[in-house]
Amino acid sequence: MAKPIIKAFFDEPTNTISYLVGDPATQAAAVIDPVLDYDHNSGAVDTRSVRAILHTAEDAGYRVIWVLETHAHADHLSGAPYIKAKTGARIGIGEHIKDVQRIFRPVFNATDLATERRMPIAFRAR
């Protein structure tokens, strides 16, 4: 069994890290905690950070099938909806997002999968 690839992407403005995790055996990948760029001065959003992750995945021959959010992000906007729109990937987040989902639904679009504690996620192409 081949070791998974794990690549970190540091976002300096939010001091956060997004990850690309890929399975060499299936060429399937997941993006964890993707950042949607936000300019506080103009209020504009940009997708350059998530595009960099997607380009890295594509260049390595990986197909992104999951976007995983580890928590509701007060520290940055999520790039998950953009990745879903570009790749068809599913979005997964823990079950307690239900507690805040009504507030954050427009940002997270967290309707794909609300996982139960320790629920395994199949990591293979659809």
C-alpha positions, 0 to 999 in steps of 0.5 A, a space after each residue: 500500500 502506497 503512502 498517502 501524499 499530504 501537502 500543506 498550504 499556509 495562508 498568511 493573512 488568516 494564519 491557517 493551513 489547508 491540506 491536500 491529501 491524496 491516495 496514490 493507489 486510487 488517485 483520489 484526493 481530499 482538500 481539508 479546510 480550504 481558505 477562500 481569500 478575503 480582502 478586509 479593505 475592499 470586502 472582495 473575495 478571491 479563489 487564488 488559494 483554492 485554485 492553487 490547491 486544485 492546480 497542485 492536485 491536477 498536476 499530480 494526477 489527483 481527482 478531488 472527491 472530498 472537501 473536509 471541514 474540521 470545524 466551523 471557521 471563524 478565522 476564514 471563509 471556506 473555499 469548499 463551495 468553490 471546490 465543489 462547483 469546480 470538481 463535483 467533490 462532496 463536502 463533509 463536516 462533523 455532526 455538531 455543525 447542525 448547531 450552527 448550520 442555520 447561521 453559517 449555511 450561506 458560507 459553508 453550504 454544508 448540506 452534503 454530509 454531516 458525519 457522526 462521531 468517528 464515521 469513516 469516509 470512503 476514500 475512493 473515486 465515485 
